[in-house]
Amino acid sequence: MVFEDKMVMNGEPEDEEEEEEEQDLVDPLENVRQKCEETEHCIHTRERLEQCETRVGSRSSTEEDCTEELFDFLHARDHCVAHKLFHSVK
């Protein structure tokens, strides 16, 4: 029983250190996505998506959804990301 307590107590500081290290990590993909969303083409496709969401949300019963607009936005953003991502990775 005493041995198990020592093992648990010895393991706690390492867990805290690991959590601190994880908080410091920044995913370069998120940074590149944010920059790409600010490009003209992505802004245009996001506006179309938001217009569709507003239109669909204002109707009480509709079969329309914004899948096409969502895919267009994601495609535009990912196309931009694909060209920039590996330049920011060490």
Secondary structure, DSSP 4 states (H G I P E B T S, - for coil): -HHHHHHHHHHHHHHHHHHHHHHH---HHHHHHHHHHTSHHHHHHHHHHHHHHHHHHH-SS-----HHHHHHHHHHHHHHHHHHHHHH--
